[in-house]
Amino acid sequence: MLRRTIIAAGSTLLVAVISAPTYAAGSGDGGVCRGASRYVKVCARDSTVRPGTGGAKGASSASSGKSASKDAPKCTYTKLVPQPPTENLAKKDGKKQGGKGAVYQVNCPATGRVGTVWVPQGAAPNAPTIDPEVVAQQAVDSMKLVGPDIDINPKPGGTGLVGMPVWMAVDQSPTTYGPNSATATAGGVTVTATAKVKSIVWNMDDGTSVTCNGPGTVYRKSFGMKQSPDCGHVYKQTSDSAAGGKFKVTATATWAVDWQVAGGGGETGQLTEVRNAAVAVTIVESQAVN
């Protein structure tokens, strides 16, 4: 994944094989990471500026090539045992470099970043001039991802009945559901990112929520009073007490974004983006329908 500066001024580095996997994140550990049987761990302060996950554009930073702030996040480099198969991007990069080295997993707890990178024999992971994840975020931003395109029955603005099935679904497009791919380049680093909705959480505004791992099934009249096979709900109360006399149904989509550096290098990673949309439905008792 990312090549990071492994030694900053005033910090130390430890390569160890110890019994139990732990991550030493205390401010007084000097950048040392202690870890794990069957693994070799190297821990250092992250010396790059980058956005966080979850759709927010927050960032943590420390000056590259200078003494790292005690508040700077750290990244752990863990040598994979056994090594990944030959189709792994980092492994392919290693083969191009002569195969002398190993694939390491990169884990940045402060940002949730996980990936792999090839480290040549006798070397340590090095920080690139441009952080590939920053470039990946630029690619994601260019996708113009938006909230789900809701297709619900009863229809938005329509009326449903207490005790009757509600069908939740979303119409699929590159910007509302995926898959969606984009490429961005900065400072000679080119990254391709691919995004797709992983799950959608439906807040029904009656104190309940429903998690659907797919787009759901669009309702058709031929389905009659059947319940949705994959994404549905049944209201047990009217919407009289809700704001405006309607339930605000909110669909929150979590996008999983996989990215990789183009043209070799073996760097890969993941990002998470969140988008939402809402509609209003009225739920009444059956005897109230004329």
C-alpha positions in Angstrom: 0.0 0.0 0.0 1.7 3.2 1.2 5.4 3.6 1.6 5.9 5.6 4.8 8.9 7.3 6.5 10.0 4.7 9.0 12.4 6.7 11.1 11.8 10.3 12.1 14.2 12.4 14.1 14.0 11.5 17.8 12.1 8.2 17.2 13.2 4.6 17.2 12.4 1.5 15.2 12.0 -2.1 16.4 11.8 -5.3 14.4 10.7 -8.1 16.7 9.0 -11.5 17.1 7.1 -11.5 20.4 4.3 -13.8 21.6 1.1 -11.7 21.5 0.1 -9.1 18.8 -0.2 -5.7 20.4 0.0 -2.1 19.1 1.9 0.4 21.3 0.2 3.7 20.8 1.3 5.6 23.9 2.7 9.0 23.4 5.9 8.0 25.2 6.8 5.0 23.1 9.0 6.9 20.7 7.4 5.4 17.7 8.1 1.8 18.7 5.6 -0.9 17.8 5.7 -4.3 19.6 4.1 -7.2 17.9 3.5 -10.7 17.1 4.5 -14.3 16.7 4.8 -15.4 13.1 5.0 -11.7 12.1 7.6 -9.0 11.9 6.3 -5.6 12.8 7.8 -2.2 12.1 6.1 0.8 13.5 6.7 4.5 12.8 4.9 7.8 12.9 3.0 8.7 9.8 4.7 11.7 8.1 2.1 12.5 5.5 -1.0 14.6 5.3 -4.2 12.7 4.2 -7.9 12.7 4.5 -9.8 10.4 6.8 -12.4 7.8 6.0 -16.2 7.8 6.3 -16.7 10.6 3.8 -15.2 13.3 6.1 -12.3 15.3 4.8 -10.5 15.6 8.1 -6.7 15.2 8.2 -3.8 14.6 10.6 -0.3 15.7 9.7 3.4 15.8 10.7 6.2 17.5 8.7 7.8 14.9 6.4 11.5 14.5 7.1 11.3 16.4 10.4 10.7 15.3 14.0 7.2 14.0 14.1 4.6 15.4 16.5 3.6 13.2 19.4 0.1 13.5 18.1 0.9 12.3 14.7 -0.7 8.9 13.7 1.4 5.8 13.3 1.4 3.1 10.7 2.4 -0.5 11.4 4.2 -2.6 8.7 3.6 -6.3 9.3 5.5 -8.9 7.2 2.9 -11.4 6.0 3.6 -15.0 6.9 2.9 -16.9 4.7 3.5 -14.4 1.8 0.4 -13.7 -0.4 0.0 -15.5 -3.8 1.6 -14.3 -7.0 -1.5 -12.4 -8.2 -1.1 -9.9 -5.3 -0.2 -6.5 -6.6 2.6 -6.0 -4.2 4.0 -9.5 -4.9 4.0 -8.7 -8.6 5.9 -5.5 -7.9 8.4 -7.6 -6.0 8.9 -9.9 -8.9 9.7 -7.0 -11.1 12.3 -5.9 -8.6 14.0 -9.3 -8.6 11.9 -11.0 -5.9 14.4 -10.2 -3.1 12.2 -8.8 -0.3 8.7 -9.4 1.2 5.1 -8.2 1.2 4.1 -6.2 4.3 0.6 -5.3 5.4 0.3 -1.6 6.2 -2.1 -0.7 9.1 -2.7 2.9 10.1 -5.0 2.7 13.2 -5.7 6.4 13.4 -7.3 6.4 9.9 -8.4 2.8 9.5 -6.1 2.5 6.5 -5.1 -1.1 5.5 -3.1 -2.3 2.5 0.0 -4.0 1.3 3.4 -2.9 0.0 6.5 -4.6 -1.3 9.6 -3.9 0.8 13.0 -4.9 -0.8 15.3 -7.0 1.3 17.3 -4.9 3.8 15.2 -1.8 3.3 12.4 -0.1 5.2 9.1 1.3 3.8 9.7 4.8 2.5 7.3 7.7 2.2 6.4 8.7 -1.4 6.6 12.3 -2.5 2.8 12.2 -3.0 0.5 10.2 -0.7 -1.4 7.8 -2.9 -4.4 7.9 -0.7 -4.7 11.7 -1.3 -4.7 11.0 -5.0 -7.3 8.2 -4.5 -9.5 10.7 -2.7 -9.2 13.0 -5.6 -10.4 10.2 -7.9 -13.3 9.5 -5.6 -14.3 13.2 -5.5 -14.4 13.2 -9.3 -17.0 10.4 -9.2 -19.7 12.8 -7.8 -21.2 10.1 -5.6 -24.7 11.0 -4.2 -27.3 9.5 -2.0 -29.4 6.5 -2.9 -32.1 6.9 -5.6 -35.0 5.6 -3.4 -37.7 3.5 -4.9 -40.1 2.7 -2.0 -43.6 1.3 -1.8 -45.8 3.1 -0.7 -44.4 5.8 -3.1 -42.9 8.9 -1.6 -45.7 11.3 -0.7 -48.1 8.3 -0.8 -50.1 6.5 1.9 -49.5 3.1 3.4 -51.3 1.0 6.0 -50.3 -0.2 9.5 -49.4 -3.8 9.3 -48.9 -3.9 5.5 -45.5 -4.7 3.9 -43.3 -1.8 2.9 -40.8 -2.5 0.1 -37.5 -0.6 0.1 -35.3 -0.5 -2.9 -32.9 1.8 -4.8 -32.4 2.4 -8.5 -28.9 1.6 -9.5 -26.6 4.0 -11.4 -22.8 4.7 -11.2 -23.3 7.8 -9.0 -26.1 6.4 -6.7 -25.0 2.8 -6.3 -22.0 1.9 -8.4 -19.8 0.4 -9.5 -18.0 3.6 -10.4 -14.4 4.0 -11.3 -12.1 7.0 -11.8 -8.4 7.8 -12.1 -6.5 10.8 -10.8 -2.8 11.8 -11.1 -0.7 14.1 -9.0 3.1 14.5 -8.7 3.6 11.6 -11.1 1.5 9.2 -9.0 -1.6 7.8 -10.8 -4.3 6.0 -8.8 -7.4 4.2 -10.0 -10.3 3.9 -7.5 -13.4 1.7 -7.8 -16.4 2.4 -5.6 -19.6 0.4 -5.0 -22.3 0.6 -2.3 -21.6 -2.1 0.3 -24.8 -1.7 2.4 -27.7 0.6 3.0 -29.2 1.3 6.4 -32.9 2.4 6.3 -34.0 4.5 9.2 -37.8 4.1 9.2 -38.5 7.0 11.6 -40.5 4.8 13.9 -37.6 3.9 16.2 -36.4 1.0 14.0 -33.8 0.6 11.2 -33.3 -2.0 8.5 -29.9 -2.9 7.1 -29.9 -4.2 3.5 -26.8 -5.6 1.8 -28.2 -5.2 -1.7 -30.3 -2.7 -3.7 -33.6 -4.3 -2.7 -36.5 -5.4 -4.9 -38.7 -2.9 -6.6 -42.4 -3.5 -5.8 -44.8 -4.5 -8.6 -48.6 -4.8 -8.4 -48.3 -8.5 -9.2 -46.6 -9.0 -5.8 -49.9 -8.2 -4.0 -49.5 -8.2 -0.2 -46.3 -10.2 -0.2 -43.3 -9.0 1.9 -40.1 -8.0 0.2 -37.7 -10.9 -0.1 -34.6 -8.9 0.8 -35.4 -5.4 2.1 -38.7 -4.7 3.7 -40.5 -3.3 6.8 -43.9 -3.4 8.5 -45.1 -0.3 10.4 -46.9 -1.1 13.6 -48.1 2.4 14.2 -49.5 5.4 12.2 -47.4 8.4 11.3 -49.8 10.8 13.1 -47.2 11.6 15.8 -44.3 12.0 13.4 -43.3 15.5 12.2 -45.8 16.7 9.7 -47.8 13.5 10.1 -45.3 11.6 7.9 -42.5 9.2 8.5 -39.2 10.5 7.1 -37.5 7.4 5.7 -33.7 7.9 5.4 -31.5 5.6 3.3 -27.8 5.8 4.3 -25.4 4.1 1.8 -21.9 3.0 2.8 -19.6 2.9 -0.2 -16.5 0.7 -0.2 -13.7 2.2 -2.4 -10.8 0.0 -3.4 -7.8 1.8 -5.0 -4.4 1.0 -6.4 -1.5 2.8 -7.8 -1.3 2.4 -11.6 1.9 1.4 -13.4 3.3 -0.8 -10.6 4.5 -0.2 -7.1 2.0 -2.6 -5.5 0.3 0.1 -3.3 -3.3 -0.6 -2.6 -5.9 0.6 -0.1 -9.5 1.2 0.9 -11.6 4.2 1.6 -15.2 4.5 2.9 -17.7 7.0 1.7 -21.2 7.6 3.1 -24.1 9.2 1.3 -27.8 9.5 2.3 -31.2 10.5 0.9 -34.7 10.7 2.4 -38.4 10.5 1.4 -41.6 10.9 3.4 -44.5 8.4 3.6 -47.8 8.5 5.4 -49.0 5.5 7.4 -52.6 5.2 8.5 -55.0 2.6 10.0 -56.8 0.6 7.4 -60.2 1.8 8.4 -59.2 5.3 7.8 -58.8 4.7 4.1 -61.7 5.8 2.0 
